[in-house]
Amino acid sequence: MSKSIFYHAGCPVCVSAEHDVIDLIGHSKVQIIHLGNDKSRIDEAVKAGVKSVPALVTPNRNVLHINFGASMEEVIG
């Protein structure tokens, strides 16, 4: 994995964090995954260790939970 992956669900907390992450590390170094729009990636996020969104998974597979927008249970619905 060469890029970080930022998972979010589209809520205001998530969108704000997305902008901050892009400003901090650069758009070319992060893949943005909106789980509300791409539900096929939810299982991938859970397997990576994401417990809530917004969350950033680093290239070293560390999961950084940022603030708290929604639990994965809420995202799954």
C-alpha positions in Angstrom: 0.0 0.0 0.0 1.7 3.2 -1.1 -1.1 5.7 -0.3 -3.0 6.4 2.9 -6.7 5.6 2.6 -9.2 8.1 4.2 -12.6 6.5 4.9 -15.6 8.6 5.6 -19.4 8.6 5.4 -20.1 12.1 4.1 -21.2 13.8 7.3 -20.0 17.3 8.1 -17.3 16.0 10.5 -16.0 13.7 7.8 -16.0 16.2 5.1 -14.1 18.7 7.3 -11.6 16.1 8.2 -11.2 15.1 4.6 -10.2 18.6 3.7 -7.8 18.8 6.6 -6.1 15.5 5.6 -5.7 16.6 2.0 -4.2 19.9 3.1 -1.8 18.1 5.5 -0.6 15.3 3.4 -1.6 16.2 -0.2 -4.2 14.8 -2.5 -1.7 12.6 -4.4 -0.8 10.7 -1.2 -4.3 9.8 -0.1 -7.2 7.8 -1.5 -10.6 9.1 -0.4 -13.3 6.5 0.1 -16.9 7.8 0.8 -18.5 4.7 2.3 -22.0 6.2 1.9 -21.5 6.2 -1.9 -19.3 3.1 -2.2 -20.8 0.5 0.2 -18.8 -2.2 -1.5 -15.7 -0.9 0.4 -17.2 -1.2 3.9 -15.9 -4.7 4.4 -12.4 -3.6 3.4 -12.5 -0.8 5.9 -13.7 -3.1 8.7 -10.9 -5.6 7.9 -8.4 -2.8 8.0 -9.5 -2.1 11.6 -11.7 1.0 11.0 -14.1 1.2 14.0 -15.5 4.7 13.2 -15.3 7.3 10.5 -13.6 9.5 9.6 -10.5 7.3 9.7 -7.1 7.3 8.0 -5.3 4.0 7.3 -1.6 4.7 6.7 0.6 2.9 4.3 2.0 0.9 7.3 -1.6 -0.2 8.0 -2.0 1.9 11.2 -5.6 3.1 11.6 -5.9 6.7 12.8 -9.5 7.5 14.0 -10.1 11.2 13.5 -12.7 12.9 15.7 -16.0 10.9 15.6 -18.6 11.1 12.9 -20.2 7.7 12.9 -19.5 4.2 14.1 -19.1 1.5 11.5 -22.4 0.0 12.7 -24.1 3.2 11.7 -22.4 3.2 8.4 -23.4 -0.4 7.7 -26.9 0.6 8.6 
